Amino acid sequence: MSQNKGLGTPALAQLTASTALWGGNSTWVEDLYERYLAGEAVPDDWQKYFSTLAVSRGDVPHGPIVRSLAERAQQPRTVVATHSSDTGGEKQAAVSRLIQIYTNRGHLIAKVDPLGLMQRATPRVMQLDYMGLSEADFDTEFYTGTRLEALPRRAKLREIVAMLDQVFAGPIGAEFAHVSDTDERLWLQDQFMLGRLQQQFSKKRSSPSCDSSPRPRGSSATCTRSTWARSASRWKAAMRSSR
């Protein structure tokens, strides 16, 4: 310790006693720095000191910012409703969901009873109000998301609903969700939709393909299964010819 006494190193007490940068002077120093940033005159030694600070380069006076924040904090808080700004996007999403649900569940309300004795209630998820839609939206155009060139890309809601009823809720009910292959399922949906809209089913194609001979009570017909089997065969043939 005695060997270090002659090095002339100032003690910590000497350093703190000879500087104005301590807590008691913080308000005064901040005021000087604020005046320096605002371009006002400050003592030369402080002018030189502030100019050496890297943080002062590009800095702006803090006073106006602090006052602005304080004024905003005193103002009453208001809630601005913005529900109408994205109404168009919400409506389009609702129409897209409606089309998807009709594609997956339209067979549940298909008019497959020629005598009209079967009363089939429309599921809640297939009703317009459930989707946030109403008759007031009937004349608004929406994207249909169709994959078929024969169908319009945009149509009014009343036209979309009429198309969905004709295709999926008409006298022919078709269920596609059980087809696990995505490409095959989409192809079947497109062919079914195109046929229903353009009435392309000939008498030979629309006639029952199952055996019309009498069956024991309780036995199931195989016409639906064979019809889908032929459709799958046509799909596979179309896939092979396109490669």
N, C-alpha and C positions, 0 to 999 in steps of 0.2 A: 504494500500500500504506500509506503514512504517513497518508493521509486517513482510513483505516478504523480506525486504532488507537483513536480516541476514542469509537467506537460502543458500547463496553462488551459486545461479543459474547463469551460464554464460549468458551474453547477446548475442543476435543474431550477433551483430557486432564482438564480440570476436570469435564466432565460425567460421564465414566466413573469418576472418583475419588470423586464424591459420591453414587453410587447403589449400592444393594445388588444390583441386577439384572445380575449378571454370572455367567459360567459357574461360577466357584468356589463361588458361593452357591446354585446351582440346587437342590440337594437340600434345603437349609434353607428356601428360598422355597417349594418344592413342599410341604414338610411344613406350613408355615404356611397355605398355601392349602387344603390338605386339612383342616386343623383348622377353618378358616373355613367351609368347605362343610359340615362335620359339626356346626356350631353351637357349637364350643368357643371359649373365650376366646383372643383374639390381641391383640397390642398395638394401641392405638387408631389409630396412623398406618397400620398394615397393614390394620386393619379398614376405614378410610376408603378406602385405595387399592384394596382388593379390591372394594369396593362400586361403584367407578367403572368396573370392567371390564364390558364388555357380555357377555363370554363367561360371566361368573359368574352371570348371570341364568338360572335354570332348570337350572344345572349341579348334578350330584350328586357325592358323594365318589367318588373313583376307586379308593381302596384296596380296598374289597370286590370290585370288578369285577376288579382286577388279581389279587387272591388267588384268585378263582374260576377265572380263566383259567389261572393257574399250577397249580392243583389238577387241572383237567381235562387239562392237558398231561402231567401225571405219571401219569394213569390209563392202563392198557393199552387199546389200540385193539381194538374188537370189530366184526365184520362181521355185520349182522343180515340174514338172508334174508327177502325180502318177496315171494317168487315166488307164494305162495298168495293174495296180496291182489288180484291182477288175473287170477286163473285164469278167472273167469267171462267177462271180456272177451276173453281169448285164445281160449277155446273158441268163443265166438260168432263171432269173426273167422274161426276155422277152418271153422266150418259155412258161413259166407257164401262162403268161397273154394271149398269143396266143391261148393256149389250152382252157382257160376259155372263151375267146371271141367266139371261134368256137362253144363251147358248148351252149352258150347263143344266138348266132346270126347266126349260120350256116344255119338255115332254110331260111335265106334271100337270099342265093346264091344257094340253092338246085336246081337241074335240074329236076323240077317237070313237065316240059312241054315235053311230048314225041315227039312232032313234032319239037322241037328246035326253035320255033318261038319267044319265050320269051327271051329277052336279059336282064340279070340281072347283073348290075354292082356290083363289089366287093366293099363293104364299105371300106373306108380308114383305119379304125381301124383293118381290117383283112388282111392288106397287110404287107409283111415282113419288108419293109423299115420303116414303121410307128413304128414298134417295135424295130428298131435298128438292125434288122437281114438282111442277104443277102444270096445269093447263095454260098458265100464263107464259110458260116457256115454249109452247107449241110452235110459235112462229120464229123461234131463234134457231139459227143454223149451228150445227156442231159437226166435228169430225167423226166419221163413222169408223175409221180404223180398218176398213175392209182390205182384204188381200186380193180381191177380184177386180179386174179392170172393168167388168160389166156393171159394177155398182158405183154410185157416186161417192166421191171422197168426203163431200160435205152434204148435209141434208137437214131439213127442218126436223124438229123433234117429233112433230105429228107424223111425218113421213117415216122416221126411224121406228117409232112405236108401231105403225101400221105394218112395216116390213117385218119386224120381229114377230108380231102376231100372225102374219101370213106364213112365215117360215116355220117358226117353232111352236106356235099355238094353234095351228090349223088342223085339218083332218088327219095329218100324219105326224106322229110323235117319234122323235129320234133322240137317243141318248148316246153321247160320245165319251163321257168321262171314264168309262171302263176300258177304253183303248189306251194301252200304256205307251205305245210308240207315238211320240209327239208329232212327227211328220205325217204318219198315217192318220192320226186323229184330225189334224188340221186339214188334210186333203179330203177326208170324209165330210167334215163340216162344210168346206167350200163347195164340194160337189152337191151336197144336200141343199145348201142355200141357193146355189145357182139353179138347180132343178126346180125348187119350189117357187122361186121368183119368176123364172122364165117358163115354167110349166113344160119342161123338156121330157117328162116321163111319158113314154109311149104306152099304149094299152098293154103291149107285151111286157114292158119293164114294170108297169104298175100293177099287173095282175099278181095274185098270190102265187108264190113259187113252191109252197108246201103241198103236200099230197092232200087232195080234197076228199079222200075217202073217209068214211066215219071212223071216229076214234072212241075208245072206251072213255067213260066219264072220268075226269080227273087227269087225263093225259094232256101234255102240253104240245102245242103246234111247233113245228120247227121252221116255219117260213121266215120268221125274223132272223133266226140264226143263219139260215142258208143265204138270206139276202145280204147280211153283213159279210159272210164268207166270200160271196162273189164280189162285193165291193172291195174287200181286202185284196182279192186276186187282181182286180183291175188296177188298184193302187200299186201293187208290186210290179205289174207289167208296165205301168207308166213310169215308175222309178227306173226300171231296167232300160227302157227305151230312151230315157233322158240322159243316161250316162254315156 
